[in-house]
């Protein structure tokens, strides 16, 4: 029966390994490959601990490394395909060392090169049971830790504190001599107090344990650097998980109060939502610079929701909002001046049109009016007319 090996991945230095896939050789594997795969020196669990671009990890070397075509035997083949794509996009090779149980000086290695055949749910692994045989390999051999505990003796001899012995008896030297003698006695009592918890039991050890318990209950304040470092590691971990998942979008909710709890007033001022936003964008760009990180609109200043889109998954309105960018102050002033001038011209045109309408209305009103009393009838008598004529002739 062919052995199955569980492959784990360390997403970043210091993080816990995460399960990637369960592997077994393909059906067309040769007898030599099956013999190496079923070798007891090859463990059933291999952890890929790091990445490298060095030539020893991806250049062919049939003498030191054996290439094995493996396939995923679980239901998580998409994670294996995403991991292979991740290596190919960054041109990195993943490696993981393992100790050889039958030898204290040999260390094996498993390498996953970024040069792979495009075949779903399958990839090539390169295995060596002695990494020292790989030319130009800079990795060190694993050193086995000594798990045997030193035997502790129950009857420990009580060592007395050293007492200063003077070769010559000294007489009391007044106040100075008393002070010196008191200081020596104080030093002796301090040494006794230090050694009592180690050598004696009973009340002394109990009181020491009580003091340790009370000290352990005192909450330790975190610093802003620790909070930001933890947040950066958390974001990188989520981005790496998102990279190997089939989902096209990921939503992250960030609350500022969750990260500033336990900080001093000075450190709280150093942890802002703007800094956390920058770290989210930085983590997304570090994993894949083609991703789109977008901060959803929110009316709260201490809460934010970020949506991460894979390449080609961002909607048009999000792309339009991101491409706007921030304009310099000079361009903003120029645009404000252009908008003001345009508004002034519109107002002038409206005033001109209003005056023309009023003038046209007045003209139409004058045309409709009729002049009265132009053809008046002379209502004077002949006597009146003759009288006025005589007055004009005399004058």
C-alpha positions as CSV (number, residue, x, y, z in Angstrom):
1,X,0.0,0.0,0.0
2,X,1.4,3.4,-1.0
3,X,2.1,5.8,1.9
4,X,0.3,9.1,2.1
5,X,2.0,12.2,3.3
6,X,0.3,15.2,4.8
7,X,1.8,18.5,3.5
8,X,1.7,21.6,5.7
9,X,2.6,25.2,5.0
10,X,4.0,27.9,7.2
11,X,2.4,31.1,5.8
12,X,4.9,33.4,7.5
13,X,7.8,33.1,9.9
14,X,6.7,32.3,13.4
15,X,3.1,31.3,12.4
16,X,1.6,27.9,13.0
17,X,1.7,25.4,10.1
18,X,-1.5,25.1,8.1
19,X,-2.8,22.0,6.3
20,X,-2.3,22.1,2.5
21,X,-3.0,18.7,1.0
22,X,-2.6,14.9,1.5
23,X,-0.2,13.6,-1.2
24,X,0.5,10.3,-2.9
25,X,2.4,9.4,-6.0
26,X,0.5,9.2,-9.3
27,X,-0.5,5.9,-10.8
28,X,2.3,5.9,-13.4
29,X,5.1,6.2,-10.8
30,X,8.1,3.9,-11.2
31,X,9.2,1.3,-8.7
32,X,12.2,3.4,-7.7
33,X,10.0,6.4,-6.8
34,X,7.6,4.2,-4.9
35,X,10.5,2.7,-3.0
36,X,11.7,6.2,-2.0
37,X,8.2,7.3,-1.1
38,X,7.6,4.3,1.2
39,X,11.0,4.6,2.8
40,X,10.7,4.8,6.6
41,X,13.1,7.7,6.6
42,X,10.4,9.8,4.8
43,X,7.9,11.0,7.4
44,X,4.2,11.1,7.0
45,X,4.1,14.8,7.7
46,X,6.2,17.4,5.9
47,X,6.1,21.1,6.8
48,X,7.1,23.6,4.1
49,X,8.9,26.1,6.3
50,X,10.1,28.8,3.8
51,X,10.7,30.1,0.3
52,X,13.8,30.7,-1.8
53,X,14.8,31.8,-5.3
54,X,18.2,30.1,-5.2
55,X,19.2,27.9,-8.1
56,X,19.7,24.8,-6.0
57,X,16.0,24.7,-5.3
58,X,14.7,24.9,-8.9
59,X,17.6,23.8,-11.2
60,X,17.5,20.1,-12.2
61,X,19.8,17.8,-10.2
62,X,19.1,14.1,-10.7
63,X,22.1,13.0,-8.5
64,X,21.0,14.6,-5.2
65,X,17.3,15.1,-5.7
66,X,14.5,12.7,-6.9
67,X,11.5,14.2,-8.7
68,X,8.2,12.7,-7.7
69,X,4.9,13.5,-9.4
70,X,2.2,13.6,-6.7
71,X,-1.5,14.2,-6.6
72,X,-3.9,15.3,-3.9
73,X,-6.0,12.4,-2.4
74,X,-8.3,14.7,-0.3
75,X,-11.1,17.0,-1.3
76,X,-8.9,20.1,-1.3
77,X,-7.3,20.0,-4.7
78,X,-8.1,23.6,-5.3
79,X,-5.7,24.6,-2.5
80,X,-2.9,22.7,-4.2
81,X,-3.6,24.4,-7.5
82,X,-3.7,27.8,-5.8
83,X,-0.4,27.1,-4.0
84,X,1.3,26.1,-7.3
85,X,0.0,29.3,-9.0
86,X,1.3,31.3,-6.0
87,X,4.8,29.9,-6.5
88,X,4.7,30.5,-10.3
89,X,3.5,34.1,-10.0
90,X,6.4,35.0,-7.6
91,X,9.0,32.6,-9.1
92,X,9.7,31.1,-5.7
93,X,10.4,27.6,-4.5
94,X,9.1,26.2,-1.2
95,X,11.1,23.9,0.9
96,X,10.7,21.9,4.1
97,X,13.3,20.0,6.1
98,X,12.7,16.9,8.2
99,X,14.9,14.8,10.4
100,X,15.9,11.3,9.6
101,X,15.0,9.0,12.5
102,X,17.7,6.4,11.8
103,X,20.5,9.0,11.8
104,X,21.5,11.8,14.1
105,X,23.4,13.7,11.5
106,X,21.3,13.5,8.4
107,X,18.5,15.8,7.4
108,X,16.1,15.3,4.5
109,X,14.4,18.0,2.4
110,X,11.3,18.3,0.3
111,X,11.3,21.0,-2.4
112,X,8.3,22.3,-4.5
113,X,9.7,24.3,-7.4
114,X,7.8,27.1,-9.1
115,X,8.4,25.3,-12.4
116,X,5.5,23.0,-12.7
117,X,3.4,21.2,-15.4
118,X,0.0,22.7,-15.7
119,X,-2.2,19.9,-14.5
120,X,-5.0,20.2,-12.0
121,X,-4.7,18.6,-8.6
122,X,-1.1,17.5,-9.3
123,X,2.5,18.9,-8.8
124,X,6.1,17.8,-8.8
125,X,8.1,17.4,-5.6
126,X,11.8,16.9,-5.3
127,X,13.0,14.8,-2.4
128,X,16.4,14.2,-0.9
129,X,17.2,12.2,2.3
130,X,20.5,14.2,2.8
131,X,20.4,17.9,2.0
132,X,24.2,18.1,2.4
133,X,24.5,16.3,-1.0
134,X,22.7,19.2,-2.8
135,X,25.3,21.5,-4.4
136,X,25.3,25.1,-3.2
137,X,22.5,24.4,-0.7
138,X,22.8,27.0,2.1
139,X,20.4,25.3,4.5
140,X,21.7,23.9,7.8
141,X,21.2,20.5,9.2
142,X,18.5,20.1,11.9
143,X,19.9,19.5,15.3
144,X,17.9,17.2,17.5
145,X,17.0,18.6,20.9
146,X,17.9,16.7,24.0
147,X,14.6,15.8,25.6
148,X,16.1,14.0,28.7
149,X,15.6,16.0,31.9
150,X,18.4,16.3,34.4
151,X,17.8,14.3,37.5
152,X,17.0,16.5,40.5
153,X,18.1,15.4,43.9
154,X,15.5,15.7,46.7
155,X,18.1,16.0,49.4
156,X,19.8,19.1,48.3
157,X,22.5,20.3,50.7
158,X,21.7,23.7,52.1
159,X,24.5,26.0,51.3
160,X,25.2,28.7,53.8
161,X,25.8,32.2,52.5
162,X,29.5,33.2,52.5
163,X,30.4,35.2,55.6
164,X,33.2,37.7,55.3
165,X,36.0,36.7,57.7
166,X,38.6,39.2,58.6
167,X,42.1,38.0,59.2
168,X,42.6,40.6,61.9
169,X,40.1,41.6,64.6
170,X,39.0,45.2,64.0
171,X,38.1,47.5,66.6
172,X,35.0,49.6,66.5
173,X,35.8,52.7,64.5
174,X,33.1,54.9,65.7
175,X,30.1,55.8,63.6
176,X,31.8,54.8,60.3
177,X,32.7,51.4,61.7
178,X,29.1,50.8,62.8
179,X,27.8,51.7,59.3
180,X,30.2,49.3,57.6
181,X,29.2,46.5,60.0
182,X,25.5,47.2,59.4
183,X,26.0,47.1,55.7
184,X,27.8,43.7,55.9
185,X,25.0,42.2,58.0
186,X,22.4,43.5,55.5
187,X,24.2,41.9,52.6
188,X,24.3,38.6,54.5
189,X,20.6,38.7,55.2
190,X,19.9,39.5,51.5
191,X,21.9,36.5,50.4
192,X,20.0,34.2,52.9
193,X,16.7,35.5,51.7
194,X,17.6,34.8,48.1
195,X,18.7,31.2,48.8
196,X,15.8,30.3,51.1
197,X,13.1,29.8,48.4
198,X,15.5,27.5,46.5
199,X,16.6,25.3,49.4
200,X,13.8,25.3,51.9
201,X,10.2,24.4,51.7
202,X,7.2,25.0,53.9
203,X,6.1,28.6,54.5
204,X,8.9,30.2,52.5
205,X,8.0,28.4,49.2
206,X,4.3,28.9,49.8
207,X,4.8,32.6,50.3
208,X,6.9,32.7,47.2
209,X,4.2,30.9,45.2
210,X,1.7,33.4,46.5
211,X,3.9,36.3,45.4
212,X,4.3,34.7,42.0
213,X,0.6,34.2,41.7
214,X,-0.1,37.8,42.6
215,X,2.5,39.0,40.2
216,X,1.1,36.8,37.4
217,X,-2.3,38.3,37.9
218,X,-1.1,41.8,37.2
219,X,-2.1,42.6,33.6
220,X,0.8,43.6,31.3
221,X,0.2,46.6,29.1
222,X,0.9,46.2,25.4
223,X,2.6,48.7,23.3
224,X,1.6,50.2,20.0
225,X,4.4,48.4,18.2
226,X,3.1,45.0,19.4
227,X,-0.4,45.8,18.4
228,X,0.6,46.9,14.9
229,X,2.9,43.9,14.5
230,X,0.1,41.5,15.5
231,X,-2.3,43.2,13.1
232,X,0.1,43.1,10.2
233,X,0.7,39.4,10.8
234,X,-3.0,38.7,11.0
235,X,-3.7,40.5,7.7
236,X,-0.8,38.7,6.0
237,X,-2.2,35.4,7.2
238,X,-5.7,36.2,5.9
239,X,-4.3,37.3,2.5
240,X,-2.4,34.1,2.1
241,X,-5.5,32.0,2.9
242,X,-7.5,34.1,0.5
243,X,-4.8,33.6,-2.2
244,X,-5.2,29.8,-2.2
245,X,-9.0,29.9,-1.8
246,X,-11.4,29.7,-4.8
247,X,-13.3,32.8,-3.6
248,X,-13.0,36.0,-5.7
249,X,-13.8,38.5,-2.9
250,X,-13.1,38.7,0.8
251,X,-14.6,41.1,3.4
252,X,-12.6,42.3,6.5
253,X,-14.2,44.1,9.4
254,X,-11.8,46.2,11.5
255,X,-12.8,47.8,14.8
256,X,-10.3,50.2,16.3
257,X,-11.4,49.6,19.9
258,X,-10.5,45.9,19.6
259,X,-6.9,46.8,18.9
260,X,-6.4,49.7,21.3
261,X,-7.6,47.8,24.4
262,X,-4.9,47.7,27.0
263,X,-2.8,50.5,25.5
264,X,-1.7,53.6,27.3
265,X,-3.0,57.0,26.2
266,X,0.2,57.8,24.3
267,X,0.1,54.4,22.4
268,X,-3.6,54.8,21.6
269,X,-2.7,57.9,19.7
270,X,-0.2,55.9,17.6
271,X,-2.8,53.3,16.5
272,X,-5.2,55.0,14.2
273,X,-7.7,53.7,11.6
274,X,-5.6,55.3,8.8
275,X,-2.6,53.2,9.8
276,X,-4.7,50.0,10.0
277,X,-6.1,50.8,6.5
278,X,-2.6,51.2,5.1
279,X,-1.6,47.8,6.6
280,X,-4.6,46.1,5.0
281,X,-3.7,47.6,1.6
282,X,0.0,46.7,2.1
283,X,-0.8,43.1,2.9
284,X,-3.0,42.7,-0.1
285,X,-0.4,44.3,-2.4
286,X,2.4,42.1,-0.9
287,X,0.5,38.9,-1.7
288,X,-0.7,40.0,-5.2
289,X,-0.2,43.4,-6.6
290,X,-3.1,42.8,-9.0
291,X,-5.7,42.7,-6.2
292,X,-8.0,45.6,-5.5
293,X,-8.4,46.7,-1.8
294,X,-11.4,49.0,-1.3
295,X,-12.7,50.6,1.9
296,X,-16.4,50.6,2.0
297,X,-18.1,54.0,2.9
298,X,-19.0,54.2,6.6
299,X,-20.3,56.9,8.9
300,X,-18.2,55.7,11.8
301,X,-14.6,56.8,12.3
302,X,-13.6,53.8,14.5
303,X,-15.0,51.0,12.3
304,X,-14.2,50.1,8.8
305,X,-15.1,47.4,6.3
306,X,-12.6,46.4,3.6
307,X,-13.3,44.3,0.5
308,X,-10.5,42.6,-1.3
309,X,-11.1,41.8,-5.0
310,X,-9.0,39.3,-7.0
311,X,-7.9,40.3,-10.5
312,X,-10.9,41.0,-12.7
313,X,-13.5,40.7,-9.9
314,X,-13.8,44.3,-8.9
315,X,-17.1,46.0,-10.1
316,X,-16.8,49.1,-12.4
317,X,-18.0,51.5,-9.8
318,X,-15.3,50.5,-7.4
319,X,-12.6,50.9,-10.1
320,X,-14.0,54.3,-11.0
321,X,-13.9,55.4,-7.3
322,X,-10.3,54.2,-6.9
323,X,-9.1,55.7,-10.1
324,X,-10.3,59.2,-9.1
325,X,-7.3,59.7,-6.7
326,X,-6.5,62.8,-4.9
327,X,-5.7,66.0,-6.9
328,X,-3.0,68.5,-5.9
329,X,-4.1,71.8,-4.3
330,X,-3.1,73.8,-7.5
331,X,-5.3,71.7,-9.7
332,X,-8.2,72.0,-7.2
333,X,-7.8,75.8,-7.1
334,X,-7.8,75.8,-11.0
335,X,-10.9,73.7,-11.1
336,X,-12.6,75.9,-8.6
337,X,-11.7,79.0,-10.7
338,X,-13.0,77.4,-13.8
339,X,-16.3,76.4,-12.1
340,X,-16.7,80.0,-10.7
341,X,-16.1,81.6,-14.2
342,X,-18.6,79.2,-15.8
343,X,-21.2,80.0,-13.2
344,X,-20.7,83.7,-13.7
345,X,-21.1,83.3,-17.5
346,X,-24.3,81.4,-17.0
347,X,-25.7,84.1,-14.7
348,X,-24.8,86.8,-17.3
349,X,-26.6,84.8,-20.0
350,X,-29.6,84.4,-17.9
351,X,-29.7,88.2,-17.1
352,X,-29.3,89.0,-20.8
353,X,-32.1,86.7,-21.8
354,X,-34.3,88.1,-19.1
355,X,-33.8,91.7,-20.3
356,X,-34.6,90.7,-23.9
357,X,-37.8,89.0,-22.7
358,X,-38.8,92.2,-20.8
359,X,-38.0,94.5,-23.8
360,X,-40.0,92.3,-26.1
361,X,-42.9,92.4,-23.8
362,X,-42.8,96.2,-23.6
363,X,-42.7,96.5,-27.4
364,X,-45.7,94.2,-27.8
365,X,-47.6,96.3,-25.2
366,X,-46.8,99.6,-27.1
367,X,-48.0,98.1,-30.4
368,X,-51.4,97.3,-28.9
369,X,-52.0,100.8,-27.5
370,X,-54.0,103.4,-29.5
371,X,-53.6,107.2,-29.3
372,X,-56.8,109.0,-28.5
373,X,-58.2,112.5,-29.2
374,X,-56.1,113.1,-32.3
375,X,-59.1,113.9,-34.6
376,X,-60.9,116.4,-32.3
377,X,-64.0,118.2,-33.4
378,X,-64.0,122.0,-33.2
379,X,-66.9,122.9,-31.0
380,X,-66.4,126.8,-31.1
381,X,-69.1,129.1,-32.4
382,X,-68.7,131.6,-35.2
383,X,-68.6,134.5,-32.7
384,X,-65.9,132.8,-30.7
385,X,-63.8,132.1,-33.8
386,X,-64.2,135.7,-35.0
387,X,-63.3,137.1,-31.7
388,X,-60.1,135.1,-31.4
389,X,-59.2,136.1,-35.0
390,X,-59.6,139.8,-34.1
391,X,-57.4,139.4,-31.1
392,X,-54.6,137.8,-33.1
393,X,-54.9,140.6,-35.8
394,X,-54.5,143.4,-33.2
395,X,-51.6,141.7,-31.6
